[in-house]
Amino acid sequence: MRVVFGIDVSKASSEVAILVNGEKIHGYTIPNDAIGFNRLLGDLKTVHQSEIVFKATGVYSRRLQAFFSQTSMRNGKDNRK
């Protein structure tokens, strides 16, 4: 089973989509702050070997990237334009 957390980062919040084997099973919005990032981290910890993917959106995605770096969560940034 492949579980992917896809994150669409914008200025004040991020849209999180959880996909299992390519099918979206859940989605929600988090604020781009410690509260939102910790909620996401809690969800990530419930899934063994989940993947995290988000689009690098300049300054908006830097806080999320820093959070993942501090928590040692491996993630993939999509740098395509």
Secondary structure as GFF3:
##gff-version 3
##sequence-region A 1 81
A	DSSP	beta_strand	3	9	.	.	.	ID=ss1
A	DSSP	beta_strand	13	20	.	.	.	ID=ss2
A	DSSP	beta_strand	23	31	.	.	.	ID=ss3
A	DSSP	alpha_helix	34	45	.	.	.	ID=ss4
A	DSSP	beta_strand	51	55	.	.	.	ID=ss5
A	DSSP	alpha_helix	59	71	.	.	.	ID=ss6
A	DSSP	beta_strand	76	78	.	.	.	ID=ss7
###
